[in-house]
Amino acid sequence: MLKDHANVMALFLQAGEVVGRKKLQKMIYIAKKMDVPFSERFKFHMFGPYSEELSLRMEELCNLGFLLENKEDKGNYYQYRYALSEEGQKFLELYQFDLPETEKLIGQLNGQSSRFLELVSTLLYFEELPRAEVKEKVFTLKKKSNYTEEDIEQAYEFIETLRTLTH
């Protein structure tokens, strides 16, 4: 169990701050699809792949004081910012975690918008299907997001870029 917590904390060691719960979910899902050893299970949800386990793990890490959570009122919604605390850094210095050096991958993911990562993670979730079917699913399931053919092509190119970073 502690190993899984340490792996999530190690992501913050490499990413610095992550802005948004949805973005964090997508970053970890995509990293997992790139063979980074995260153990969380994901199901398809309203905004693409989602892990209840990850949500609970984040809550535990915040309650333990290993992660800092900053909740910002944006008027009609709240935005959450996460970063490793000093206690979290000290813990990681003592603990051997399994997360390989994935700084470039994590940096690439953290540099994208949560909307784009939602599309990328959706494509990866359905990657076993032919591309035409995946596009159809995106246009059906993500109708309100108004993704275009160009968005989908950019997302596929991004996935290829990520694979070159991890293999």
Summary of the structure (lengths in Angstrom):
residues: 167
radius of gyration: 16.0
end to end distance: 27.1
largest distance: 48.0
contacts: 492
relative contact order: 0.18
helix: 60%
strand: 13%
